[in-house]
Amino acid sequence: MRRVYLDHNATTAVHPEVLAAMMPFFGDHFGNPSSLHWAGREVKGHLDEAREKVAGLLHASPEEIIFTGGGTESDNMALKGVAYAFRDRGKHLITTRVEHHAVLHTCRFLEKTGFDVTYLPVDGEGLIDLEGLRRAIRPDTILLSIMFANNETGTIFPMKEIGEIARERSILFHTDAVQAVGKIPIDLAELPVDILSFSGHKLYAQKGIGGQYLRRGTKLPSLIHGGAQESNHRAGTENIPAIVGLGKACEIAKRDFQKRVAHLQTLRDRLQQGLSERIPEVKLNGHPTLRLPNTLNLSFLYIEGESLLLNLDLEGIAASSGSACSSGSPEPSHVLLAMGIPPEVAQSAIRFSLGWSNTEEEIDYVVEVLPKIVQRLRDISPLYRKRKKD
Ligand code: PLP
C-alpha cells in the first residue's frame, strides 16, 4: 500500500544527514563530556559545536542554549522555574487558551500550588487581542507564556509586539516555539523574547531531545538537580548522540531554509486548493496568511474527523485530528473551540502537516482520494442529510 505521511507537526523522521552525524557517538565517540581525559574532551568539543549550531539557527549565543529532554520539559522548566524564582514578587501568570498541553497542564499544576493564571481568549483566526493582553497584566504578573505558532492551526503569534508589552511592564516572556523553529525565521537578537522552548523531533532530529533559549542574564532555577551540566540548568550526563543530531538538524534547517519554506508552501497551497475545489463546504481553521508554511487545518462539514482519519489511514495517508496527545479522545480540540468554532465543525477538522520529503505526487494522491472518502461519509451522515433537506 502507498504510504503518505502528512503529520509532521506530530513528529518527523530523523533526517538522513542527522542520523549519519549521530552514528559515531554511539561507538567511537562514546566519552562523557565531563571527563577530563581524551575521550571526554573529544566529545565535549562536539557538544559545544552542537550548541553553536542551535544558537546559529536562532541568532542567539551558544551560552544561551540549554539542552533538555524535549519541548514538554523545556515548557515545564520555563513556567515552574519562573514561578519558583519570582514567587515573592508575584503569583500571576498569563498564557492563552490555545497553548499545547505542555503549557496548559503545567499552568493547571501551578494553580493548584497557589498561582493564579489568566488564559487569554483568541479570535476566530486564533490570535489574541493585544489590548486584552495589556489589560490582563497585573502588578503581580511575573510571566507571559504565549506560543510562537499553534500546533493545530499553524497560526503565528506576533512575538515582537507581545515581547514589547512584556518589556514595557518588566515581565518575563516565554514562548513555546516547538512548532516554529526551523519553519519560520526566528531572530532572537531582534525579538524581545526571554525564554524559548523547542524540540528536536519536530525538526528532523530524534525524539526526547530539545532545548531552551534563556536570554543572557535571565536566572532560572534547575528542575533537575545533580551534576553541573548545562551550566547548572539541567543536571545529568548529556544525551550526546541526540544533541549532536539536534545540532545537525538546526544546521540543515538554516542551510535549506528558503528551499524548504518554498517547497512546503507550494505543496500546502496545492493541497488546500485541490481539496477546496473538489469538496464543497470545507472550512479553513486558522489564520489565512499568518500561518506556518507546512500546516493546513480544514473542517469537512457534516462528518467526523476521526472517521475521516481512519478512512485516510486505510488509503495509507497519515494525518491528524488535532494534537497527537489528545487524539483518541472524543472531545473536540480545545484550540478550535477556543477560536469560537462550533463543536460539530471542530469535530470535523483534520490537520495536514507537511515535511521536506513530501512530493507533489503525494499531494495529488491525497487530492484524488480524499473527496471520495468525504462523499462516502457524507452520504451516510445524518447531519448532511438534514442539511440537504433544509
Ligand atoms: N509544544 C508544542 C506546541 C507542541 O506541538 C509539542 C508537541 O506536539 C510540544 C510542546 C511537546 O514537545 P515534545 O514532544 O518534544 O515534548
Residues whose N, C-alpha, C, O or C-beta is under 5 A from the ligand:
A	BS01	PLP	N9 A10 G70 G71 T72 E73 H100 A102 A149 N151 D176 V178 Q179 S199
